Amino acid sequence: MERELWPLLYRMLRKVGNDFSQKNVSHQPWVIVAVLLWAAVHDRPHSWACRWRNWATTRRRPARLPAPSTLSRRLHSMAVGLLLRALEECIRKTQDPRLLALLDGKPLLVGGPSQDPDAGFGQAAGHKAKGYKLHAIWAGRAVPEVWTVTALNVSEQVVARELLPAVSGTVAYVLGDGGYDGNALFDVAGAAGSQLVVPMPDPNAGRGHHYQSPYRLRCIDLMRGEFGQSLYAARSAIERSFGNAGAFAGGLGPLCNWVRRWHRVFTWVAAKLLINGVRILRNQGLMT
């Protein structure tokens, strides 16, 4: 995987990183991100990627490597964050978004005895667990349209209210599971120009005396028709989106033992999504 993806990652990083130079720093932001990505590709701690001997298999590397303390401090700086976003956008704009988007969350678990104060207890595949959750909206591109990471116990509906406005004017339908059935959330999606579609198995749905979002009522009508049923059948692709992100060496698998605290988890997930995005573009012949 290193030999296949690293040259593509490194070339993209150098190209995009030219716009993020800083004064009075020992290492430019692209160097910090290069070390992060090298560690993430190999599923190794950041300190591992700060040692020269661990770069012996490639010539595509910075001339100087930061110390682990420098890397730890700089990884969460504004310049590095902006560069990571720019890299993500570089991958995203290679493809056009689809009119159909998929909304869901992927648990990122830590061990129960973990002392990580930022992790939370919540539901994960039908059982209680401790960790974080990646929330994302995918619209058929190599990286999500928008995503974030929260503790596992944070409500999916609360997070979705923050994510949906980011796809305003981009997608027509957003497919979610039954956990996203809430009038307020339907209104947020409608205000963003999208129709939220979730399962409506209750035959009495929409007949209550409390406020009913017009977008929820439309969803109920959709799901009782053939078009809505065929539309929602496409939601199975969300499992492939999350599954493919971790179905290769260096992908987004269970959190490693050294990835703890929210800021580290967020940066690690950002690196993994970039790696997966480059892999998808390469497989589709859009990046060589």
C-alpha positions as CSV (number, residue, x, y, z in Angstrom):
1,M,0.0,0.0,0.0
2,E,2.9,2.4,0.8
3,R,4.4,1.9,-2.6
4,E,1.1,2.5,-4.4
5,L,-0.4,5.4,-2.5
6,W,2.5,7.3,-1.0
7,P,3.8,8.8,-4.3
8,L,0.3,10.1,-5.1
9,L,-0.2,11.5,-1.6
10,Y,3.2,13.1,-1.5
11,R,2.8,14.8,-4.9
12,M,-0.6,16.2,-4.0
13,L,0.7,17.4,-0.7
14,R,3.6,19.2,-2.2
15,K,1.4,20.9,-4.8
16,V,-1.3,22.0,-2.4
17,G,1.2,22.7,0.4
18,N,3.0,25.4,-1.6
19,D,0.1,27.8,-0.8
20,F,0.6,27.3,3.0
21,S,4.1,28.6,3.7
22,Q,4.8,30.3,7.1
23,K,7.5,32.6,8.3
24,N,9.7,32.0,11.3
25,V,9.0,28.3,11.6
26,S,11.5,25.4,11.4
27,H,9.1,23.2,9.4
28,Q,6.6,24.3,6.9
29,P,3.0,22.9,7.3
30,W,3.4,20.4,4.5
31,V,6.3,18.8,6.4
32,I,4.1,18.3,9.5
33,V,1.3,16.8,7.4
34,A,3.7,14.6,5.5
35,V,4.9,13.1,8.8
36,L,1.2,12.6,9.9
37,L,0.3,10.9,6.7
38,W,3.4,8.7,6.7
39,A,2.5,7.5,10.2
40,A,-1.1,7.0,9.2
41,V,-0.3,5.0,6.1
42,H,1.8,2.6,8.3
43,D,-0.6,2.6,11.3
44,R,2.3,3.8,13.5
45,P,2.6,6.5,16.2
46,H,3.6,10.0,15.2
47,S,6.9,9.6,17.0
48,W,7.8,6.6,14.8
49,A,7.5,8.8,11.7
50,C,9.9,11.4,13.2
51,R,12.8,8.9,12.9
52,W,14.8,8.9,9.7
53,R,15.4,5.2,9.7
54,N,11.6,4.7,9.2
55,W,11.7,6.6,6.0
56,A,14.3,4.4,4.3
57,T,11.9,2.8,1.9
58,T,11.1,6.1,0.0
59,R,12.9,9.1,-1.5
60,R,9.7,11.1,-1.3
61,R,10.3,12.7,2.1
62,P,11.1,16.1,3.7
63,A,14.7,17.1,3.9
64,R,14.3,17.5,7.7
65,L,12.0,15.9,10.1
66,P,10.5,17.6,13.2
67,A,11.0,16.3,16.7
68,P,8.0,14.5,18.2
69,S,7.3,17.4,20.6
70,T,7.3,19.9,17.6
71,L,5.0,17.6,15.6
72,S,2.6,17.2,18.5
73,R,2.4,21.0,19.0
74,R,2.1,21.9,15.3
75,L,-0.3,19.2,14.3
76,H,-3.2,21.1,15.8
77,S,-2.2,24.6,14.6
78,M,-4.5,26.6,12.3
79,A,-2.1,26.4,9.3
80,V,-2.0,22.6,9.4
81,G,-5.7,22.4,9.8
82,L,-6.3,24.6,6.8
83,L,-3.8,22.5,4.8
84,L,-5.7,19.3,5.7
85,R,-8.9,20.9,4.6
86,A,-7.4,22.1,1.3
87,L,-6.1,18.6,0.6
88,E,-9.5,17.2,1.2
89,E,-11.1,19.7,-1.1
90,C,-8.5,18.9,-3.8
91,I,-9.7,15.3,-3.7
92,R,-13.3,16.2,-3.5
93,K,-13.4,18.6,-6.5
94,T,-12.0,15.8,-8.7
95,Q,-15.5,14.4,-8.9
96,D,-19.0,15.9,-9.2
97,P,-21.4,15.2,-6.3
98,R,-24.4,13.1,-6.8
99,L,-27.9,14.4,-6.1
100,L,-28.3,11.6,-3.6
101,A,-26.3,11.8,-0.3
102,L,-26.0,9.3,2.5
103,L,-25.9,10.3,6.2
104,D,-24.6,8.1,8.9
105,G,-22.1,7.5,11.7
106,K,-19.3,5.1,12.2
107,P,-18.2,4.1,15.8
108,L,-14.5,4.4,16.6
109,L,-14.1,2.4,19.7
110,V,-11.6,2.4,22.5
111,G,-11.2,-0.2,25.2
112,G,-13.6,0.0,28.1
113,P,-10.8,0.5,30.7
114,S,-9.4,3.5,28.7
115,Q,-9.0,6.6,30.8
116,D,-9.6,8.9,27.8
117,P,-11.8,11.7,29.2
118,D,-13.0,12.8,25.8
119,A,-14.5,9.3,24.8
120,G,-18.0,8.5,25.7
121,F,-20.3,5.5,26.2
122,G,-22.9,4.9,23.6
123,Q,-24.5,2.4,21.2
124,A,-22.3,0.7,18.7
125,A,-23.8,-2.1,16.5
126,G,-26.4,-3.0,19.0
127,H,-24.2,-3.0,22.2
128,K,-22.8,-0.5,24.6
129,A,-19.2,0.6,24.0
130,K,-16.8,3.4,24.7
131,G,-15.2,5.7,22.1
132,Y,-15.9,8.2,19.4
133,K,-18.1,8.4,16.3
134,L,-17.3,9.6,12.8
135,H,-20.4,11.4,11.4
136,A,-20.4,12.0,7.7
137,I,-22.5,12.9,4.6
138,W,-21.3,11.0,1.5
139,A,-22.5,12.1,-2.0
140,G,-20.6,9.6,-4.2
141,R,-17.2,11.3,-4.0
142,A,-13.9,9.9,-2.7
143,V,-14.2,11.9,0.5
144,P,-17.4,12.9,2.4
145,E,-19.0,16.3,1.6
146,V,-18.7,17.1,5.3
147,W,-17.8,15.2,8.5
148,T,-16.9,15.5,12.1
149,V,-15.9,13.4,15.1
150,T,-17.7,13.4,18.4
151,A,-17.8,11.3,21.6
152,L,-19.9,8.1,21.0
153,N,-22.7,9.3,23.3
154,V,-23.5,12.5,21.3
155,S,-26.8,12.4,19.6
156,E,-26.7,11.8,15.8
157,Q,-29.6,14.2,15.3
158,V,-27.7,17.0,17.1
159,V,-24.6,16.5,14.9
160,A,-26.7,16.2,11.7
161,R,-28.2,19.6,12.3
162,E,-24.7,21.0,12.1
163,L,-23.7,18.9,9.0
164,L,-26.8,19.3,6.8
165,P,-26.4,23.1,6.0
166,A,-22.9,22.3,4.6
167,V,-24.6,20.5,1.6
168,S,-27.0,23.3,0.8
169,G,-27.6,23.5,-2.9
170,T,-25.5,20.4,-3.6
171,V,-27.8,17.3,-3.0
172,A,-31.5,16.8,-3.5
173,Y,-32.1,13.8,-1.2
174,V,-30.3,12.8,2.0
175,L,-30.9,9.2,3.1
176,G,-30.6,8.4,6.8
177,D,-31.7,5.6,9.2
178,G,-34.5,5.8,11.7
179,G,-32.4,7.5,14.2
180,Y,-32.6,10.7,12.1
181,D,-36.4,10.9,12.3
182,G,-37.1,14.2,13.9
183,N,-39.2,17.2,12.9
184,A,-36.5,19.7,13.6
185,L,-34.0,17.8,11.6
186,F,-36.4,17.6,8.6
187,D,-36.7,21.4,8.8
188,V,-32.9,21.9,8.8
189,A,-32.5,19.7,5.8
190,G,-35.4,21.5,4.0
191,A,-33.9,24.9,4.7
192,A,-30.7,23.6,3.1
193,G,-32.6,22.7,0.0
194,S,-32.5,18.9,0.6
195,Q,-35.2,16.3,1.4
196,L,-34.3,14.1,4.3
197,V,-35.5,10.5,3.7
198,V,-35.7,8.0,6.5
199,P,-37.8,4.8,7.1
200,M,-41.4,5.3,8.2
201,P,-42.6,1.9,9.3
202,D,-45.4,3.2,11.6
203,P,-48.6,3.4,9.6
204,N,-49.8,6.2,11.9
205,A,-46.7,8.4,11.2
206,G,-47.6,12.0,10.7
207,R,-51.0,11.8,12.4
208,G,-49.9,13.2,15.7
209,H,-51.3,16.4,17.2
210,H,-47.9,18.0,17.7
211,Y,-46.0,20.0,15.1
212,Q,-45.3,18.0,11.9
213,S,-42.6,19.3,9.6
214,P,-43.9,19.6,6.0
215,Y,-40.7,17.9,5.0
216,R,-41.4,15.0,7.3
217,L,-44.9,14.6,5.8
218,R,-43.3,14.6,2.4
219,C,-40.9,11.9,3.5
220,I,-43.9,9.8,4.7
221,D,-45.6,10.2,1.3
222,L,-42.4,9.2,-0.4
223,M,-41.8,6.1,1.6
224,R,-45.3,4.9,1.0
225,G,-44.7,5.0,-2.8
226,E,-42.6,3.0,-5.2
227,F,-40.3,5.9,-5.9
228,G,-39.4,6.4,-2.3
229,Q,-38.8,2.7,-1.7
230,S,-36.4,2.5,-4.7
231,L,-34.8,5.7,-3.6
232,Y,-34.1,4.5,-0.1
233,A,-32.7,1.2,-1.4
234,A,-29.7,3.1,-2.4
235,R,-28.8,3.7,1.2
236,S,-27.0,0.4,1.4
237,A,-24.1,2.2,-0.3
238,I,-23.3,3.9,3.1
239,E,-22.1,0.6,4.4
240,R,-19.7,0.4,1.5
241,S,-18.5,4.0,2.0
242,F,-17.6,3.4,5.6
243,G,-16.5,-0.2,5.0
244,N,-14.2,0.6,2.1
245,A,-12.6,3.3,4.2
246,G,-11.2,0.6,6.4
247,A,-11.0,-2.3,4.1
248,F,-7.3,-1.9,3.2
249,A,-3.9,-1.7,4.9
250,G,-3.6,1.8,6.3
251,G,-7.4,2.4,6.2
252,L,-9.7,3.7,8.9
253,G,-9.9,0.7,11.2
254,P,-10.3,0.5,15.0
255,L,-8.5,3.3,16.8
256,C,-4.9,2.4,17.6
257,N,-3.9,2.4,21.2
258,W,-1.9,5.7,20.9
259,V,-4.9,7.6,19.3
260,R,-6.6,9.1,22.3
261,R,-8.2,12.5,23.1
262,W,-10.5,14.2,20.7
263,H,-7.9,16.4,18.9
264,R,-5.7,13.4,18.1
265,V,-8.7,11.2,17.0
266,F,-9.9,14.0,14.7
267,T,-6.5,14.5,13.1
268,W,-6.0,10.7,12.7
269,V,-9.4,10.4,11.0
270,A,-8.6,13.3,8.7
271,A,-5.4,11.6,7.6
272,K,-7.2,8.3,7.1
273,L,-9.9,9.9,4.9
274,L,-7.3,11.5,2.8
275,I,-5.5,8.2,2.3
276,N,-8.8,6.5,1.4
277,G,-9.7,9.3,-1.0
278,V,-6.5,9.0,-2.9
279,R,-6.9,5.2,-3.0
280,I,-10.4,5.6,-4.5
281,L,-9.3,8.1,-7.2
282,R,-6.4,5.9,-8.1
283,N,-8.7,2.9,-8.5
284,Q,-11.0,4.9,-10.7
285,G,-8.2,6.1,-12.9
286,L,-8.7,9.7,-11.8
287,M,-5.3,10.0,-10.2
288,T,-2.0,8.5,-11.5
